[in-house]
């Protein structure tokens, strides 16, 4: 049990601290830890966990940590995984806040940020492709995806509304 808790702490700490760019950027790193490194979930199970996490309010990293941690080691696992996500980043922000504020207009820092953005986008796209491979098994799921694109980009509906409607639709059609 102690070894499992240690693995949860390290896995989520590593993913969280290397996830430069916020919530979406950490998803591919969590997936690597959860699916590929530790094999706590399959790709399909991770996709389901991500879908559930996105349907709830709050940061995705803490929701995934809680979900995976609880699945692997109960409430203590959920707590430890969330400590792995929150504590190192919180400490880094506290310790580096003064430095970041001082150099926020620095051309060096701005250049570094411009250099890392394309990497973050590619990592998110890779995760989306990996998850998408099993998410469209039939025409109905493709229809849901098309309706989502229309709802988000043309109708400008709030994502929470789209998620709730799709969950209701899924309940009626796929149960």
Protein Blocks (a to p, Z undefined) as FASTA:
>chain_A
ZZmmmmmmmmmmmmmmmmggijklmmmmmmmmmmmmnomacfklmmmmmmmmmmpgcjfk
lmmmmmmmmmmnojmlmmmmmmmmmmmmmmmmmmmmmmmmmmmmgmklmmmmmmmmmmmm
mmmmmmmmmmmmmmmmbfklmmmmmmmmmmmmmnopafklmmmmmmmmmmmmmZZ
